[in-house]
Structure formats: C-alpha cells, structure tokens
C-alpha cells in the first residue's frame, strides 16, 4: 500500500514540478492561437479549457490505461515504476510537445510536424504510417465494442447491427464540427472514466485489499521478460504515440498557449493516475499475478476483468460504469482516430475542411475502408499495434528534440526519452514472436536495441552540431 501511495504522490508532484519546468523551458506566450487566428467553425473552434481537458483525456485514454495497466500488472508492482516515471519524464513531455508544437504550426498534424523537423522523407513515411495506423485503430475500436451491447439487446440487434450504428456515429463524429458532437459527448464520458477510477481505487483501499509493495522480482506467471515487453504492453498510462495524433486536434481549440500544461501535460498525468489505479486493482483484487492471469482467461480478457472488479467493488453502479467504460471508451478512441486520419489527409493534400463537400470527400472513403476492414480478423494485425504505437512515440520525441534545439531550449527533455524509446522499440521488434523473435534471441536483441538507441542519439548530436547549427531540417525546406 505504501508503494501505491508513494507512486500516486510522485505523479502529482511530477505534474506540479517537472511539468512546470517543461512549461518554462517551452516558454508559452500570449500569441494568437490557431483556434482564434484560423477559426473555421469545424476543426478550429475555440473551447473552454475545462472542456478541452476532458476531451483530451478521453482522446488519449479510452481503454488504454485500463487494459494496458491490467496486463502490465502481471509483472507485479514493478509496473508502478514504469507508469510513474514513464508518465512524468516521457509520456507527458511527449504529449505536451506534440500539442504545443502543433499549436505553434497552425494546428498541424504530427506527420507534418515530423516533416518540418526530421525532413521530407520522414514526412512521407509518417503520413502513410499515421493514416494506416489511425484507420486500423478506428476499425478495431468499432468491431470490438459492437459485440458487447449485442449481448444485452434483442437477438435481431446483433453485432452487425451495432457495428453499423457505431460506424454511422463515426461518420458523424468525423464529419461535423468538433464542438457539435465530440465537444458535447466527450466531457460526460471523460467524467465517467475519472469516477470509475476513483471508485475502484477507493474500493480497493476501503475494502482492505492488499496492494503489494515494490519488488524488482519478475512476477509474470509465464516468466515473460520485463524488458522490453512491459514497456510495450503498458503504452497508454506511460507513453503512447497515438497521443501525438490526438493532441493536434485540441491544439486547434486552445484559447491560449498558457493552458497547454494543464491540458496536454495534465491529461497525461491524469491518465497515469488511472493506469496506476487499475494496475493496483488488477494485482490486489485477484491477490496474485497468477490469480489475475486466471481471471483474464476465465472472463475472456481485460473487458471481463474490468466488469468483474467494478461489479464486486461498486455494485450495480460499478456494473453500469464498467459497461460505459468498456463500450464507450474504445468508441471514443475510434471516432477521433478517423477524425485525425481526415485531418492528416487534409494537411497532406492541402484540402480546405471548412467546405462540407470537401470533408465528405475524405470522410466517406475513410469510413468505407473501415467498414471493409471490419470484416477481416485483426488478431494478427493488432499484435503490431503496440510496437507501432511506441515507435510513433519515439519519432514524435525525436521531432520534439529537434524543435527544442532549433528554438534554443535544452533538448534533453525530449532526446533522453526518445533514446530510451528507441531502445524499447528496436529490442521489442527483434525479440517478439510477431517480429523476428523466431530467429533472434535476447542475446542478440538486447545489445542491438542498445546500439540502435545509441546510434540514434549519436546521429542527433552530430546533426545538431554540424557546422554549428541544426541541419536536420528547416521549416522552409520541409514545405
């Protein structure tokens, strides 16, 4: 229990102290934001900071900090360290830079930001990578939730009917002005996500469950190595590249740069708190990591475990909150994934989105592709998502490091976590079964991952020192 409370305090102190240091380093000012300067009533819409915060929280969270944290709890309380330090020094910095750099560039998508600071080749790679990843995310977060309400409704409202309903909602959420649907629905579900986490955390403590204290022992029932698997499994709740695709949407709604720390850094810390609660609940409620693994098998995955924990701790109210979370949260990730895909394509091909016909021209094909892909088994494809997610985070952090250097700020805030995530991503893809794990063992994957990270850092330092100035890219050259 002491470890849990220390971790919770560290997250709060991290926001108050390190978050302020990052903010002072970035130097937000009173310049006119894109929400005001580029207002179009569709994507560039000024909104109240409290509403933006709740939308940002649900955008980046969804079920990520719940599902990932529950799986992360299989390694035991060591996961607390990754959630805390990953959130403070990597995830929150990543989200803050993604949002604020986008704000400084007119609300540009992450692919455009990467192009400006890492060059035109990386821009093209990121454009394709981002759109493909976002469509996959949106599709999977439609097919998954569709089966849950089908179990609670008449037989004629089967999974296919619910899938059609969800895709119709996605169409509207992707097309209409952000304040007309997302701006009205998201704050409610964001509050539900917070209430659910507070209720579960309080229930675990009040009802006397034992949250294990910190140990560096690998407690995974299968003996899966902590490095790098835990750092890939717990993405949302520590650091997630998906957030870099979402923060620019809120950068287009920010009334002042000075709200950036509360919205971008603060939402990530809030997500870290949610992940911490669910990691603690997963290992405490079932008493051992072996008990948690058995529950995951018995209840068919994290969704069943979430429902079981909420129902037992919070009664009927908990069951309702669990259903809202398991159904609404992934849908909230799916709709903004498609919306972000539309905005990425619009930035790519310079398509004005104020005109509804032009928005339809991008929205209809995206949703049509999503509908077709929803008929395919995603079990194999989805295995690559966690790795792709952390690789995207790595790229976004390197872009942030270049931005900081070019603006005469200490790049260490971004370059150090970028180096760490480079090692995580390379090591994982080399040793994971869905990567090259069938041929490459840890004795090769570990040193190669470290060498790759060192090479990335060395290349970065060489580039920024070459000729006494940063030559990685210039804004003019990337246009």
N, C-alpha and C positions, 0 to 999 in steps of 0.2 A: 504493500500500500504506500509506503514511503517513496518508493521509486516512482510510482504513478503521480503522486502529488508534486514531487520534485520536477518531473517531466512537464507537468501542466504549468508550474510556475515558470520554468525556463522558457516555454513557448510565449507566455505573456511578457516576460522580461525581454525576450528576444524582439518582440514587436516594438516595445517601448524604447529599447536602447539601440539594437542593431538596425531596426527599421528606420529610426531617426537618423542614424549615421549614414545609411544608404541614401536617405532623402536629402541630407545636407550635401552629400557628395554629388548627387544629380543636379541639385540647385533648381527646383521648380520655381517659376516666377509668375508674374501677372499677365503674361501674353494672352492674346485672344485664342481660345481653344477651337479646334475644328468644329465642335458642336455649335459654336456661335458663328465662326467665320465661314463655314461651309454648310450651314443648315439647309437641309433639303426636305425635311418632314418625313423622311423614310428611314435612313440609316444614321444620318447626322441630326440627332434630336437631343436637345439639352434636357436632362432629367435631374431630379433631386438626388444628392449624394447617397442618402439612405436607401433609396430605391436602386440606385446603381450598384451599391454594395451587395444587396440581396440578390440581384440578377447575376452579378459577377460570381458570387458564392455558388449559386446553383449552376451557372455555366460551367465552372471549373470542377465542381464537386460531383453532382449527380450521385451515382452509387460508388464512384471510385474510392473515396476514403473509407467506405464501409466494406465493400467487397475485398479490396486490396489489403486492408488492415486485418480483416479476419483471416485471410490466407497467410499474411505476414506473422500473425500470432502463433502459427505453427512452429516458428523458430524460437518462441519463448520471449521473455522480456527484453532481449537484445533489440527487438524491433522498435522499442521505445526510443532508443538512441538514434536510429535512422529517421524516425518520424520527427523527433525534436531538432536534431542538427541538420537534417536534410531540409526541413521546412525553413528554418531560420537563415541558413547560410547559402542554400541553393534554390529551393522552390520559390520562396517569397521574393528573392532577388530576381530570379528568372521572370516571375510574373510582373514585378514592378517595372523592370526594364522593358519587357515586351509591350506593356501597356503605355509607358511613358515615351519610349522611343517612337512608337506608333503615333502617339499624340503629337510629337514634335514633327512628324512627317505626314500630317494631314489625315491621320487615322489609317495609314497604310497597313495592309495585311502582312503577316510575318514573312511570307515569301518575298515581298518587295523590300522589306527591311533587310533581310539576309542578302538580297541582291545589291543593295546600296553599300553594305559594309563588308561583304565577303566576295563580291564580284558577280559579273553576269552569268558565269557558268553555274555557280551555286544558286543564283536566282531561278534559272530554268529548272534545275533539279528540284528545288523547293516548291516551285509552282506545281509541277506534276505530282510530287510526293505529297504535298498538302491536300490537293484536291482528291487524290485517290484515297488517302487516309481518312479524310473527312466524310466521303461518301460511304466508305466501309463502316465507319463509326455510326453514322446516321442509320444505315441499313440494319446493322446488328442491334442497335438500340430501338429498332422498330419490331423486329421479329421476336426478340426476347420478351418484352413486356406484353406482346399480343397474346401469348399463351396463358398468362396469369388471369386476366379478367374473364377469359373464356371458361375457366373452371368455376366461376361464380355466377355465370349468366346462363339463360336457357340454351339448350343444345343448338338451336339454329344460329345463335351468336357464337360461332366457333372462332378458332384462331384466325382463319382467313378473313372473316368479317371484321374482327378487331384490328387486324393488320391494315385493312382498307381504311378504317376510321383513323388509325394513327397516321397513316401516310397522308390522308386528307388534312389532318391537323398540321403535319409537317409542311405541306404545301402552303397553307395559310401563314404559318409562322415564318416561313422562308420569304414569303411574298410581301406581306403587309408591313406598314411602318412599325418599327421596333417598340414604340410606346403603346400601340393599339392592342397587342395580344401578349407578347412576351413581357412587356412592361407592366401588364396588369396581372398576369397569372404567376409569373416567377416569384415575386415577393412573398406570396402566400405559401408556395411550396418551399421557398427558402426558409421561412419561419418554421414550417413543419419539420424540415431537416434538422434545424437547431433544437427544437423542442424534443425531437426523438433522441438526439444525442445527450441532451441534458437529463432526460428521463431515464435513459439506460444507465448513464454514469451514476446518477443518484441512486437508482435501484440496486446496482451492484454494491455500492457502499453501504446503504441503509440496511439492506437485507443480509449483510455480513459475508458476502463472498470474498474469497482471498485472492487478491491480485499479487502474483509472485514478485519478489524483489529481483533486482538486476543480477544477472549472472551472464558470463560470456560463454557459457556452455551452449552448444548447438543442441536444442531440444526438439528438432524436427523429427517426427516419428519415422520418416523414411531416410533420415540422415542426409537430406539434401543440403549442399554446402551453403553457408550464409553468403559468401562472396562467389559470384555476384547475384545469385538468384533472389535473395531477399530485396536487393536494391532495385531489381526489375519488377518483382511482384508487388511491392508497395510503391506505386508511382504517385497517383493522386493521394495526398496526405503527406508527401515528402517533396517530390518534384515530378512534374509531368509536362512533356512537350505539348500535349493537347491544349494546355492553358495558353500557349503562345498563339494559338489560332483563335482563342476566345477573347483575350484581353483587348485586341484592337477594336472589337465591337463596342466595348464600353469606353474606349478612348475617344470614340466618335460621339459620346454622350456626356463627356465630362465638362461641367461648367467652369472648373478652374483646375489648373495643374496642382494646386496645393491640397487637393483631395486625393491625389494619387496614392500616397502612402496608406491612407485609411482603406481605400478601395482595393488596390492591387496587392500591396504587401499584407494588408489586414485580412482580406478574404482568404489568402493562402494560409495565414496563421490560423484562422478560424477553421479551415479545412484540416490543418494539422491537429487541432484540438479534437475535431470529430473523429479523425483516424485514431488518435490516441485512446479515446473512449472505447471505440469498437475493438481495437487490439486488446485492450484490457478486458473488455467484456468477453471476447472470444475465448481467452485462455482461463479466465476466472469462472465463468458460468459452467464450463464443462470440466473444470478442476485441473485437467492436464492437457497438454498438446495432443496426446493420444485420444483423449475424450473429444476434443474439438474435431480431430480428423474423422473419428467415428460418426460424429453428428453431421459433418459435411456429407459423408456417404449416405447416412440414414435419411437426411432431408433433401438430398438431391442438389447440394451446393450451397452457396452463400445465401441465396434468397430464402431457402427454408430455414437456415440457421437464424437469419435476421428475424423472421416471423416467430420462431420458437423463443428466442430471447425476449423479444418485445412482449409477446403474449404472456410469458411467465413473469416478467418483471413488472409490467404495467397493466396487465389485464386486458379487458375489451378495448380500452383506449389505445393500448400499445399495439393490439392487433390491427386497428384501423390505421395507426401511424405507420406500421410496418407495410401494410398494403399500399398506402400512399407512396411510401418511400420506394418500394420495390417496383411499383408500376410507373409512378410519375417521374422519379429521379432519372431513370435511363431515358425516358421520353424527352426530358428537358435537355439532356446531353445530345440526343439525336436531332432535335429541331434546330439547335444552334449550330450543330455540325453542318447541316445542309445550308443554313443561312451563311455561315462562314465560308463554305465552298462557293456559294454565289458571289460573295464579296471578293474572294480570291480571284475568281474568273473575271469579275468586273474590273479589278485592278490590273489583271494580266492583259486583257484585251481593250482596256480603256473604254468600257461601256458605261454610259451615264445611267445611274439607277433611279433617278427621280421619275423617269418615264415608266409607267407600269407595263407598257408593251415590251420594253427592253428587259425589265425584271422578269416578265413571263418568259422571254426568250432564253433566259438562263435557268429559271426555276423549273420549268416543265421538263427539259431534258434531264436535269439532275434527279428529279423525283422519279422520272420514268426509268432511269438507270437503277435507282434504288429499289423500285418495285420489281424489276427483273432480277436483281441480285438477291432479293429476299427469298427467292425460290431455291437458292444454292445453299448447300451445307457449309457453314462458315467455321466449323470446328478447327480445320487445319489452318485456314487463312488467319483466324483470330489469334492463333498462337503467336503470330508475328507482331501483333499489335503492341504488346508490352515493350518489346525491343524497339519497334519503330517509334513508340512514344518517347522513350528515353533518348533515342538517337536524335529526335527532333529537339528535345530539351538541350542536348549537347550543342547542336548547331545554333540554336537561339542564344545560348550563353556566349558562344564564341562571337556572334554578331554583336552582342551587348558589350563584350570586352573591347572590340574594335571601336564601337561608338564611344565608350568611356575614354579610351586613349585619344581619339580624334578630338574630343572636347576637353582635353587636359584634366581628366579626372583619373584617380587611381583605378587601373583596370583589374586589380586583384580581386575586387568584389565579384567579378564575373569570370575571370580567367582561371582562378583556382577551382571553383565548382565545375567549370567547363572541362578542365583537365580530368577531374575526378569522374565525371560522367562519360568522358571519352574512354577511360579505362573500363568502366562498367559496361558500356555498350559493346566494345570490341571483345571483351572477355566473354560476355554472355553469348554472343552470336557464334563464337568459336567452340564453346563447350555445350551449348544447349542442344537437346535432341532435334529441335526444329531447325537448328543451324547446321554446324559442322561437327556436332558432338559425337556422331557415329564414328568419325575418323580421328578427331583431335581430342586428346585428353587434357586434364587440368595442368599437367606438367608442361604442356605447350601453351595452352590458352592463357594461363596466368602471366607468364613473362611477356608473351606477345601483347597482351592487353596493356601491361605497364609500359612497354616500349612504345606502343602506339600513342598512349596518352602523353608520354614524354616528348615524342616526335611532334605531336600537335602543339604542345606548349612551346617547344623549341622553334617551330616554324612561325608561330605567332610572334614570339620575341624577335626573331630575325627580321620578320617583315616590318614590324613597327620601328625597328632601329635602322633599317636600311636607309641610307642617305640622310639619316637624322630625322626622318618623318615616316608617317604611316603610309605605306604604298599598297596595302591590301586592296583597297578600292577607294574611289572617291564618289561622292554623290553624283557629280556630273557624268562620270564615266559609266555609272550604272544605269543612267536614264536611257 
